[in-house]
Amino acid sequence: MRSREILHIFPDYMRDKWNAAAQKADKLWEIRLRVHREIVLILEGEEFFLSKEGQIIKNIEKADVMSEQDMEAIFSHLCDYSIYAFSDEIRQGFLTIPGGHRIGIAGKVILEEGGNIRNMKYIRYMNIRISHEIKGVADAVMPYIYQKGRLQDTLLISPPGCGKTTLLRDMIRQISDGGPHGEGMNVAVVDERSEIAGCYMGCPQNDVGRRTDVMDGCPKVLGMMMLIRSMSPQVLAVDELGSREDMGAVCRALQCGSRIIATVHGDSLEDVMGKDLFRGLGDIRVFERYIMLERAGGKCRVKAIYDGDFQLCCDL
């Protein structure tokens, strides 16, 4: 199924060339396309290249180079040959396609008088991020984010590329559906970059649970407040907190009675606690659980889980 989704990213005349890459769908993380540069494939974190014959190779000297004509054909195909219809997505710098795969784009930005982005043209760079939904990946952490059947406000801490969004997605699904650790709950997701639910035309392409509502493509602060007012969530989930405004919205959500599941980039608990937006976090005890992810031996894993007092709950 996923291999067909990858093939359909490309126009018909290119699909034979991309067949070998599509067959590696389970291991394929990213496809990097740059005009006049080599075609790059990221397979389980390792860099490969695509040859002119469609073979996956390590030798950059034999790699095929992306032409301007092919890049324009791919982009037009992704927009269903109506680029104007996708202008809102283009302004944000990415498209989400069936299957939840996310296409990051870069090129010439056109600004409005006020400095806002009006459009983008001459798309010359593309990062195709392959969605990998792994059900059950959160199984090991679920017992630790409940206490006597009550969900704990939880922060996932992870370096880039360690699978925090994949873990968050499965946590949302299990919290929503319910299980041995707690009853199913109404979950609201603020999916600012369409990475959690992977919505296409408003419908999640990933399984985020039967009691989950999604605000897609909305800035985190606005989305959190809108969902609290409109959907009365028991749980609010958000990816990549990064500003004081984000944390202010989290605190307001907690005051409204919602539980919080969130993520942040960081190399360690100390690193995160040193960030401006998190200083004093321990004093006011916003979160009751901290889940630390790490990359070890080329693989990503949950390193440890701490409670609200930063005491070790579990060393995995």
Residue frames as qw, qx, qy, qz and C-alpha x, y, z in Angstrom:
[[0.000, 0.886, 0.464, 0.000, 0.00, 0.00, 0.00],
 [0.275, -0.841, 0.090, 0.458, 2.70, 2.51, 1.02],
 [0.463, -0.162, 0.578, 0.652, 4.80, 1.62, -2.03],
 [0.256, 0.620, 0.627, 0.396, 1.86, 2.57, -4.28],
 [0.143, -0.943, -0.237, 0.184, 1.47, 5.85, -2.40],
 [0.408, -0.601, 0.334, 0.601, 5.13, 6.66, -3.03],
 [0.411, 0.173, 0.668, 0.596, 4.89, 5.82, -6.72],
 [0.124, 0.787, 0.563, 0.221, 1.87, 8.10, -7.07],
 [0.275, -0.767, -0.020, 0.580, 3.94, 11.05, -5.88],
 [0.214, -0.393, 0.541, 0.712, 5.53, 11.04, -9.33],
 [0.606, 0.461, -0.149, -0.631, 4.01, 11.50, -12.82],
 [0.957, 0.159, 0.198, -0.140, 3.39, 8.35, -14.85],
 [0.709, 0.632, -0.277, 0.144, 6.49, 8.69, -17.00],
 [0.028, 0.685, -0.621, 0.380, 8.78, 8.62, -13.93],
 [0.805, -0.382, 0.236, -0.387, 7.30, 5.66, -12.06],
 [0.949, 0.181, -0.218, 0.139, 9.48, 2.91, -13.54],
 [0.404, 0.559, -0.436, 0.579, 12.52, 4.82, -12.35],
 [0.296, -0.495, 0.446, -0.684, 11.14, 5.16, -8.82],
 [0.867, -0.173, -0.353, -0.307, 9.90, 1.58, -8.47],
 [0.687, 0.076, -0.588, 0.420, 12.99, 0.29, -6.58],
 [0.028, 0.247, -0.426, 0.870, 12.77, 3.16, -4.07],
 [0.637, -0.261, -0.064, -0.723, 9.03, 2.57, -3.59],
 [0.850, -0.090, -0.515, -0.059, 9.66, -1.09, -2.80],
 [0.485, 0.046, -0.573, 0.659, 11.80, 0.07, 0.14],
 [0.284, -0.676, -0.216, -0.644, 8.87, 2.03, 1.56],
 [0.748, -0.600, -0.283, 0.020, 9.13, 0.53, 5.05],
 [0.711, -0.298, -0.058, 0.635, 12.75, 1.69, 5.36],
 [0.330, 0.460, 0.222, 0.794, 12.48, 4.93, 3.38],
 [0.243, -0.600, -0.442, 0.621, 12.43, 8.05, 5.55],
 [0.134, 0.804, 0.026, -0.578, 13.00, 10.90, 3.09],
 [0.654, 0.419, 0.392, 0.493, 13.49, 11.71, -0.58],
 [0.173, -0.747, 0.016, 0.642, 15.49, 14.91, -1.12],
 [0.582, 0.558, 0.426, 0.409, 15.14, 16.59, -4.51],
 [0.158, -0.774, 0.065, 0.610, 17.20, 19.64, -5.51],
 [0.663, 0.744, 0.078, -0.027, 17.36, 21.01, -9.05],
 [0.499, 0.735, -0.417, 0.191, 20.78, 20.36, -10.65],
 [0.233, -0.549, 0.733, -0.326, 21.80, 18.25, -7.63],
 [0.270, 0.090, -0.957, -0.063, 21.92, 14.52, -6.91],
 [0.705, -0.373, -0.281, -0.533, 18.72, 12.70, -5.90],
 [0.034, 0.346, -0.793, 0.501, 19.08, 11.67, -2.24],
 [0.746, -0.351, -0.466, -0.322, 17.27, 8.84, -0.45],
 [0.186, -0.478, 0.664, -0.544, 17.37, 8.49, 3.34],
 [0.796, -0.132, -0.548, -0.219, 16.88, 4.85, 4.31],
 [0.780, -0.525, -0.307, 0.150, 16.67, 4.28, 8.08],
 [0.369, -0.890, 0.094, 0.253, 18.84, 7.35, 8.66],
 [0.582, -0.288, 0.504, 0.569, 21.52, 6.44, 6.09],
 [0.329, 0.714, -0.140, -0.602, 22.13, 8.44, 2.91],
 [0.603, 0.138, 0.700, 0.356, 21.80, 6.78, -0.50],
 [0.191, 0.465, -0.272, -0.820, 21.36, 8.05, -4.05],
 [0.749, 0.433, 0.461, -0.196, 19.20, 7.14, -7.03],
 [0.364, -0.213, 0.623, 0.658, 20.93, 6.23, -10.30],
 [0.359, 0.288, -0.332, -0.824, 19.61, 7.12, -13.75],
 [0.417, -0.023, -0.855, -0.309, 18.43, 3.51, -14.06],
 [0.662, -0.488, -0.136, -0.553, 16.48, 3.75, -10.78],
 [0.785, -0.098, -0.541, 0.285, 18.91, 1.76, -8.66],
 [0.483, -0.869, 0.044, -0.102, 19.62, 2.66, -5.05],
 [0.773, 0.327, -0.257, 0.479, 23.36, 3.29, -4.79],
 [0.567, -0.703, -0.125, 0.411, 26.01, 4.69, -2.40],
 [0.536, -0.052, 0.268, 0.799, 28.32, 6.23, -5.02],
 [0.141, 0.778, 0.250, -0.559, 27.40, 9.90, -5.45],
 [0.061, -0.444, 0.552, 0.703, 29.39, 10.06, -8.69],
 [0.014, -0.138, -0.892, -0.430, 26.85, 7.72, -10.33],
 [0.149, 0.524, 0.666, -0.510, 23.78, 9.44, -8.93],
 [0.214, 0.626, 0.558, 0.501, 21.13, 10.93, -11.18],
 [0.126, -0.142, -0.174, 0.966, 20.65, 14.69, -11.06],
 [0.210, 0.673, 0.653, -0.276, 17.23, 16.31, -10.71],
 [0.250, 0.274, 0.409, 0.834, 16.35, 18.39, -13.76],
 [0.187, 0.155, 0.201, -0.949, 14.32, 21.58, -13.64],
 [0.522, -0.013, -0.507, -0.686, 11.76, 20.07, -16.03],
 [0.535, -0.201, -0.820, 0.023, 11.23, 16.96, -13.86],
 [0.144, -0.203, -0.594, 0.765, 10.94, 19.03, -10.68],
 [0.342, 0.113, -0.034, -0.932, 8.25, 21.19, -12.24],
 [0.579, -0.068, -0.672, -0.457, 6.43, 18.08, -13.48],
 [0.405, -0.207, -0.821, 0.344, 6.48, 16.52, -9.99],
 [0.018, 0.203, 0.409, -0.889, 5.24, 19.70, -8.33],
 [0.455, 0.061, -0.285, -0.842, 2.45, 20.18, -10.87],
 [0.561, -0.119, -0.796, -0.197, 1.41, 16.54, -10.45],
 [0.274, -0.210, -0.743, 0.574, 1.31, 16.90, -6.64],
 [0.186, 0.278, 0.243, -0.910, -0.98, 19.90, -7.05],
 [0.481, 0.473, 0.734, -0.075, -3.32, 17.97, -9.36],
 [0.366, 0.302, 0.460, 0.751, -2.24, 20.33, -12.17],
 [0.135, -0.845, -0.314, -0.411, -3.94, 23.24, -10.41],
 [0.496, 0.063, -0.430, 0.752, -1.25, 25.05, -8.42],
 [0.208, -0.421, 0.026, -0.882, -3.64, 27.91, -7.61],
 [0.748, -0.434, -0.348, -0.362, -5.92, 25.51, -5.71],
 [0.825, -0.280, -0.339, 0.356, -3.01, 24.66, -3.38],
 [0.238, 0.701, -0.157, 0.653, -1.90, 28.25, -2.75],
 [0.575, -0.728, 0.136, -0.347, -2.69, 28.12, 0.98],
 [0.945, -0.248, 0.104, 0.187, -0.50, 25.04, 1.44],
 [0.687, 0.459, -0.034, 0.563, 2.26, 26.47, -0.75],
 [0.086, -0.836, 0.146, -0.521, 2.39, 29.61, 1.42],
 [0.741, -0.611, 0.232, -0.157, 3.06, 27.39, 4.44],
 [0.074, 0.682, -0.722, -0.087, 5.91, 25.62, 2.63],
 [0.170, -0.136, 0.976, -0.005, 4.52, 22.11, 2.52],
 [0.678, -0.004, -0.361, -0.640, 1.84, 19.86, 1.04],
 [0.455, -0.151, 0.832, -0.279, 0.24, 16.81, 2.67],
 [0.502, 0.212, -0.620, -0.565, -0.78, 14.03, 0.31],
 [0.902, -0.178, -0.141, -0.367, -2.82, 10.80, 0.62],
 [0.848, 0.018, -0.435, 0.303, -1.15, 8.46, 3.08],
 [0.504, -0.847, -0.076, 0.148, -0.13, 11.34, 5.34],
 [0.721, 0.029, 0.112, 0.684, 3.19, 11.90, 3.54],
 [0.085, -0.923, -0.129, 0.351, 4.48, 15.46, 3.80],
 [0.665, 0.439, 0.198, 0.571, 6.18, 17.35, 0.98],
 [0.290, -0.769, -0.044, 0.568, 8.33, 20.27, 2.12],
 [0.577, 0.636, 0.285, 0.426, 9.03, 22.83, -0.62],
 [0.315, -0.702, 0.031, 0.638, 11.37, 25.80, -1.06],
 [0.511, 0.478, 0.422, 0.577, 11.91, 28.32, -3.84],
 [0.140, 0.253, 0.042, 0.956, 11.31, 31.99, -4.60],
 [0.106, -0.579, -0.695, 0.413, 9.07, 33.62, -1.98],
 [0.027, 0.523, 0.322, 0.789, 6.68, 36.42, -2.98],
 [0.205, -0.319, -0.604, 0.701, 5.88, 38.82, -0.15],
 [0.025, -0.839, -0.499, -0.213, 2.89, 41.06, 0.44],
 [0.110, 0.764, -0.113, 0.625, 3.34, 44.71, 1.44],
 [0.607, -0.703, 0.164, -0.333, 3.03, 43.83, 5.12],
 [0.026, -0.593, 0.798, -0.105, 5.81, 41.27, 4.87],
 [0.763, -0.014, 0.580, -0.285, 3.57, 38.19, 4.93],
 [0.222, -0.153, 0.848, 0.457, 4.15, 35.42, 2.40],
 [0.601, 0.371, 0.018, -0.708, 1.72, 35.73, -0.49],
 [0.938, 0.314, -0.015, -0.148, 2.96, 32.86, -2.62],
 [0.488, -0.524, 0.620, 0.321, 5.98, 30.86, -3.69],
 [0.786, 0.590, -0.051, -0.175, 7.23, 30.15, -7.21],
 [0.481, 0.626, -0.605, 0.103, 10.22, 28.53, -8.90],
 [0.842, -0.426, 0.282, -0.176, 10.00, 25.48, -6.61],
 [0.536, 0.625, -0.565, 0.057, 13.53, 24.09, -6.82],
 [0.083, 0.306, -0.858, 0.403, 13.86, 22.12, -3.59],
 [0.777, -0.253, -0.233, -0.527, 11.65, 19.37, -2.22],
 [0.039, -0.292, 0.887, -0.356, 11.83, 17.14, 0.86],
 [0.737, -0.169, -0.436, -0.489, 9.42, 14.20, 0.65],
 [0.197, -0.337, 0.780, -0.489, 9.00, 12.85, 4.17],
 [0.541, -0.113, -0.771, -0.317, 7.49, 9.37, 4.18],
 [0.591, -0.440, 0.244, -0.631, 4.89, 8.85, 6.91],
 [0.465, 0.096, -0.873, 0.112, 5.52, 5.82, 9.09],
 [0.651, -0.439, 0.100, -0.611, 2.65, 4.93, 11.37],
 [0.416, 0.178, -0.867, 0.210, 3.85, 2.35, 13.92],
 [0.689, -0.498, -0.122, -0.512, 0.99, 1.11, 16.04],
 [0.906, -0.348, -0.212, 0.114, 2.12, -0.17, 19.43],
 [0.541, 0.441, -0.313, 0.644, 5.30, 1.92, 19.57],
 [0.226, -0.588, 0.274, -0.726, 3.94, 3.60, 22.73],
 [0.821, -0.321, -0.450, -0.145, 3.15, 0.34, 24.53],
 [0.662, -0.032, -0.488, 0.568, 6.22, 0.57, 26.79],
 [0.108, 0.178, -0.268, 0.941, 5.43, 4.08, 28.04],
 [0.453, -0.473, -0.415, -0.631, 1.66, 3.81, 28.52],
 [0.660, -0.478, -0.556, 0.164, 1.79, 2.27, 32.04],
 [0.488, -0.222, -0.275, 0.798, 3.90, 5.21, 33.25],
 [0.025, -0.206, -0.144, -0.968, 1.71, 8.07, 32.00],
 [0.586, -0.527, -0.385, -0.481, -1.26, 6.95, 34.09],
 [0.096, 0.190, -0.750, 0.626, -1.53, 6.99, 37.86],
 [0.236, 0.280, 0.803, -0.471, -4.46, 5.09, 39.33],
 [0.355, 0.582, 0.715, 0.159, -6.31, 5.41, 36.02],
 [0.087, 0.940, 0.134, -0.302, -5.69, 9.18, 35.73],
 [0.704, 0.524, 0.084, 0.472, -3.72, 10.42, 32.73],
 [0.488, -0.628, -0.023, 0.606, -0.68, 12.50, 33.69],
 [0.333, 0.929, -0.072, -0.145, 0.31, 15.70, 31.86],
 [0.845, -0.143, 0.349, 0.378, 3.27, 14.53, 29.82],
 [0.236, 0.882, -0.293, -0.284, 6.17, 16.13, 27.93],
 [0.928, 0.156, 0.189, 0.279, 8.20, 14.13, 25.39],
 [0.113, -0.876, 0.357, 0.304, 11.80, 15.36, 25.06],
 [0.873, 0.186, 0.380, 0.243, 13.74, 14.30, 22.00],
 [0.219, -0.459, 0.452, 0.733, 16.63, 15.29, 19.74],
 [0.577, 0.488, -0.193, -0.626, 15.56, 15.85, 16.11],
 [0.607, 0.357, -0.644, -0.300, 14.86, 12.68, 14.14],
 [0.026, -0.210, 0.920, -0.331, 14.32, 10.37, 17.11],
 [0.290, -0.290, -0.865, -0.291, 10.70, 9.49, 16.40],
 [0.063, 0.172, 0.574, -0.798, 8.95, 11.73, 18.92],
 [0.507, 0.148, -0.123, -0.840, 6.03, 12.46, 16.55],
 [0.586, 0.021, -0.766, -0.262, 5.59, 8.75, 15.85],
 [0.276, -0.149, -0.819, 0.480, 5.54, 8.06, 19.59],
 [0.227, 0.170, 0.293, -0.913, 3.16, 10.98, 20.23],
 [0.546, 0.067, -0.451, -0.703, 0.79, 9.76, 17.51],
 [0.563, -0.118, -0.816, -0.057, 0.51, 6.28, 19.03],
 [0.114, -0.166, -0.661, 0.723, 0.07, 7.72, 22.54],
 [0.386, 0.120, 0.001, -0.915, -2.82, 9.82, 21.22],
 [0.599, -0.007, -0.652, -0.465, -4.39, 6.76, 19.57],
 [0.468, -0.152, -0.836, 0.242, -4.17, 4.65, 22.74],
 [0.030, 0.166, 0.481, -0.860, -5.41, 7.46, 25.02],
 [0.462, 0.095, -0.210, -0.856, -8.33, 8.10, 22.66],
 [0.652, -0.033, -0.675, -0.344, -9.32, 4.46, 22.27],
 [0.666, -0.521, 0.324, -0.424, -8.71, 3.52, 25.89],
 [0.675, 0.274, -0.681, 0.073, -7.05, 0.40, 27.22],
 [0.726, -0.319, -0.569, 0.218, -5.92, -1.44, 30.34],
 [0.414, -0.070, -0.348, 0.838, -4.47, 1.71, 31.92],
 [0.134, 0.351, 0.288, -0.881, -7.41, 4.08, 31.47],
 [0.475, 0.612, 0.617, -0.138, -10.75, 4.63, 29.77],
 [0.431, 0.425, 0.421, 0.676, -10.97, 6.23, 26.34],
 [0.138, -0.662, -0.248, 0.693, -10.88, 10.03, 26.38],
 [0.441, 0.857, 0.254, 0.085, -11.82, 12.86, 24.03],
 [0.583, -0.342, 0.220, 0.703, -8.53, 14.08, 22.56],
 [0.380, 0.914, 0.113, -0.089, -8.00, 17.28, 20.56],
 [0.734, -0.100, 0.267, 0.616, -4.88, 17.55, 18.39],
 [0.186, 0.918, -0.092, -0.337, -3.35, 20.81, 17.17],
 [0.809, 0.079, 0.420, 0.405, -1.53, 19.58, 14.07],
 [0.037, 0.838, -0.100, -0.536, 0.24, 22.75, 12.92],
 [0.117, 0.569, -0.654, -0.486, 2.35, 21.07, 10.22],
 [0.869, 0.187, -0.138, -0.437, 0.05, 18.12, 9.46],
 [0.308, 0.467, -0.823, 0.098, 2.61, 15.67, 10.84],
 [0.355, -0.139, 0.792, -0.476, 0.62, 13.96, 13.59],
 [0.669, 0.349, 0.546, -0.364, -2.66, 13.02, 11.93],
 [0.245, -0.135, 0.702, 0.655, -1.38, 13.66, 8.39],
 [0.453, 0.589, 0.513, -0.430, -4.71, 15.11, 7.26],
 [0.141, 0.013, 0.631, 0.763, -5.54, 15.18, 3.56],
 [0.295, -0.395, -0.464, -0.736, -8.62, 17.25, 2.67],
 [0.471, -0.483, 0.226, -0.702, -9.34, 17.42, 6.39],
 [0.952, -0.195, -0.093, -0.219, -9.36, 13.65, 6.99],
 [0.415, -0.666, 0.620, 0.022, -6.57, 12.02, 9.07],
 [0.734, 0.416, -0.514, -0.152, -4.49, 9.57, 7.05],
 [0.297, 0.238, -0.835, 0.397, -3.02, 8.17, 10.27],
 [0.587, -0.519, -0.607, -0.132, -4.99, 6.44, 13.01],
 [0.084, 0.365, -0.434, 0.820, -5.21, 8.90, 15.91],
 [0.026, 0.172, 0.844, -0.507, -8.06, 7.17, 17.70],
 [0.067, -0.536, -0.771, -0.338, -11.84, 7.01, 17.61],
 [0.243, -0.849, -0.427, 0.195, -12.37, 9.89, 20.07],
 [0.457, -0.350, 0.133, 0.807, -9.91, 12.34, 18.52],
 [0.335, 0.903, 0.268, -0.031, -10.60, 15.71, 16.85],
 [0.647, -0.067, 0.210, 0.730, -7.93, 17.45, 14.75],
 [0.158, 0.943, 0.055, -0.287, -7.29, 21.13, 14.05],
 [0.805, 0.142, 0.310, 0.485, -5.07, 20.89, 10.98],
 [0.474, 0.467, 0.180, 0.724, -2.60, 23.52, 9.77],
 [0.259, -0.901, -0.177, -0.300, -3.35, 25.91, 12.62],
 [0.217, 0.568, -0.527, 0.593, -0.71, 27.71, 14.75],
 [0.454, -0.159, -0.819, 0.312, -0.39, 26.04, 18.13],
 [0.002, 0.141, 0.476, -0.868, -1.50, 28.93, 20.35],
 [0.488, 0.070, -0.163, -0.855, -4.60, 29.70, 18.28],
 [0.608, -0.017, -0.733, -0.304, -5.43, 26.03, 17.82],
 [0.295, -0.120, -0.825, 0.467, -5.24, 25.17, 21.51],
 [0.192, 0.195, 0.377, -0.885, -7.59, 27.99, 22.49],
 [0.547, 0.106, -0.372, -0.743, -10.02, 27.27, 19.63],
 [0.548, -0.046, -0.828, -0.110, -10.22, 23.57, 20.48],
 [0.123, -0.152, -0.741, 0.642, -10.80, 24.23, 24.17],
 [0.345, 0.218, 0.180, -0.895, -13.70, 26.52, 23.33],
 [0.614, 0.221, -0.367, -0.663, -15.21, 24.43, 20.54],
 [0.705, 0.107, -0.682, -0.163, -14.51, 20.75, 21.32],
 [0.650, -0.590, 0.268, -0.397, -14.24, 20.58, 25.15],
 [0.732, 0.296, -0.607, 0.089, -11.34, 18.10, 25.03],
 [0.818, -0.575, 0.012, 0.017, -10.34, 16.01, 28.02],
 [0.708, -0.320, 0.312, 0.546, -6.84, 15.84, 26.52],
 [0.377, 0.905, -0.094, -0.172, -4.99, 18.35, 24.34],
 [0.824, -0.125, 0.336, 0.438, -2.05, 17.12, 22.25],
 [0.302, 0.943, -0.108, -0.091, 0.50, 19.36, 20.53],
 [0.886, 0.107, 0.056, 0.448, 3.88, 18.82, 18.85],
 [0.577, 0.239, -0.013, 0.781, 7.05, 20.88, 19.29],
 [0.262, -0.926, -0.229, 0.147, 6.51, 23.56, 21.88],
 [0.674, 0.232, 0.043, 0.700, 8.93, 26.35, 21.07],
 [0.081, 0.508, -0.013, 0.858, 7.91, 29.72, 22.53],
 [0.042, 0.063, 0.615, -0.785, 6.69, 31.42, 25.68],
 [0.553, 0.067, -0.103, -0.824, 3.35, 31.89, 23.91],
 [0.653, 0.013, -0.725, -0.217, 3.11, 28.11, 23.42],
 [0.344, -0.084, -0.796, 0.490, 3.74, 27.51, 27.12],
 [0.252, 0.047, 0.296, -0.920, 1.23, 30.21, 28.06],
 [0.671, 0.018, -0.368, -0.643, -1.42, 28.41, 26.00],
 [0.572, -0.019, -0.812, 0.111, -0.50, 25.11, 27.69],
 [0.100, -0.072, -0.654, 0.747, -0.95, 26.67, 31.13],
 [0.463, 0.060, 0.044, -0.883, -4.32, 28.15, 30.13],
 [0.677, 0.009, -0.630, -0.382, -5.42, 24.73, 28.82],
 [0.413, -0.061, -0.822, 0.387, -4.50, 23.16, 32.16],
 [0.146, 0.077, 0.427, -0.889, -6.52, 25.83, 33.99],
 [0.615, 0.075, -0.223, -0.752, -9.49, 24.86, 31.81],
 [0.786, -0.170, 0.488, -0.340, -9.22, 21.26, 33.00],
 [0.860, 0.447, -0.226, -0.102, -7.64, 19.60, 29.95],
 [0.797, -0.370, 0.350, 0.324, -4.79, 17.14, 30.30],
 [0.317, 0.852, -0.333, -0.251, -1.73, 17.93, 28.12],
 [0.859, -0.053, 0.379, 0.341, 0.48, 15.68, 25.99],
 [0.302, 0.935, -0.138, -0.123, 3.23, 17.65, 24.24],
 [0.878, 0.063, 0.072, 0.469, 6.71, 17.37, 22.74],
 [0.017, -0.968, 0.202, 0.146, 9.81, 19.56, 22.63],
 [0.768, 0.475, -0.309, 0.299, 13.23, 19.31, 21.03],
 [0.350, -0.815, 0.412, -0.208, 16.07, 18.75, 23.48],
 [0.574, 0.402, -0.704, 0.119, 19.13, 16.59, 24.11],
 [0.383, -0.098, -0.795, 0.459, 18.50, 16.11, 27.81],
 [0.318, -0.767, -0.555, 0.046, 16.18, 17.05, 30.65],
 [0.412, -0.572, -0.086, 0.704, 18.72, 19.65, 31.80],
 [0.226, 0.068, 0.456, 0.858, 18.90, 21.10, 28.28],
 [0.150, -0.609, -0.626, -0.464, 15.14, 21.59, 28.14],
 [0.423, -0.756, -0.429, 0.257, 14.85, 23.01, 31.65],
 [0.418, -0.383, 0.072, 0.821, 17.47, 25.60, 30.68],
 [0.168, 0.431, 0.530, 0.711, 15.39, 26.98, 27.81],
 [0.108, -0.116, 0.162, -0.974, 13.69, 30.32, 28.43],
 [0.593, -0.239, -0.332, -0.694, 10.18, 28.97, 27.94],
 [0.795, -0.263, -0.545, -0.033, 10.72, 26.20, 30.51],
 [0.270, 0.273, -0.559, 0.735, 12.61, 28.06, 33.23],
 [0.341, -0.145, 0.470, -0.801, 10.81, 27.61, 36.54],
 [0.664, -0.048, -0.547, -0.508, 8.79, 24.72, 35.14],
 [0.512, -0.084, -0.813, 0.266, 9.67, 22.47, 38.07],
 [0.012, 0.023, 0.502, -0.864, 8.52, 25.09, 40.57],
 [0.546, 0.110, 0.074, -0.827, 5.02, 25.34, 39.12],
 [0.377, -0.012, 0.926, -0.029, 4.93, 21.65, 38.16],
 [0.550, 0.364, -0.211, -0.722, 3.20, 22.00, 34.78],
 [0.730, 0.221, -0.593, -0.258, 4.04, 18.45, 33.70],
 [0.771, -0.433, 0.361, -0.298, 3.74, 15.28, 35.76],
 [0.885, -0.025, 0.398, 0.239, 5.76, 13.04, 33.45],
 [0.196, 0.804, -0.431, -0.359, 8.83, 13.64, 31.27],
 [0.932, 0.142, 0.314, 0.109, 9.71, 11.04, 28.63],
 [0.093, -0.778, 0.478, 0.397, 13.30, 11.27, 27.37],
 [0.907, 0.397, 0.136, 0.032, 14.17, 9.86, 23.93],
 [0.259, -0.723, 0.525, 0.366, 17.67, 9.25, 22.59],
 [0.801, 0.512, -0.286, -0.121, 19.54, 7.88, 19.60],
 [0.506, -0.574, 0.644, 0.003, 21.84, 4.99, 20.54],
 [0.485, -0.120, 0.819, 0.282, 23.70, 2.71, 18.14],
 [0.073, 0.015, -0.618, -0.783, 21.93, 4.30, 15.18],
 [0.280, -0.492, -0.785, -0.251, 18.50, 3.51, 16.65],
 [0.246, -0.434, 0.132, -0.856, 16.00, 5.66, 18.52],
 [0.521, -0.333, -0.780, 0.096, 14.56, 4.59, 21.85],
 [0.449, -0.813, -0.082, -0.361, 12.98, 5.79, 25.08],
 [0.412, 0.416, -0.611, 0.533, 15.84, 6.40, 27.48],
 [0.198, -0.177, -0.737, 0.622, 14.02, 7.24, 30.72],
 [0.281, -0.683, -0.468, -0.485, 10.77, 8.51, 32.25],
 [0.217, 0.039, -0.512, 0.830, 10.74, 11.05, 35.09],
 [0.146, -0.714, -0.678, 0.099, 7.94, 12.25, 37.35],
 [0.052, 0.922, 0.205, 0.324, 6.98, 15.87, 38.02],
 [0.485, -0.843, 0.205, 0.108, 9.73, 16.18, 40.63],
 [0.456, 0.717, -0.525, -0.044, 12.30, 14.95, 38.06],
 [0.523, -0.386, 0.746, -0.144, 12.66, 11.68, 39.91],
 [0.247, 0.258, -0.840, -0.408, 13.31, 8.60, 37.78],
 [0.796, 0.015, 0.247, -0.553, 10.17, 6.51, 37.25],
 [0.932, 0.176, 0.313, 0.043, 11.62, 4.10, 34.75],
 [0.072, -0.684, 0.588, 0.425, 15.00, 3.60, 33.10],
 [0.892, 0.353, 0.214, -0.183, 14.38, 1.80, 29.82]]
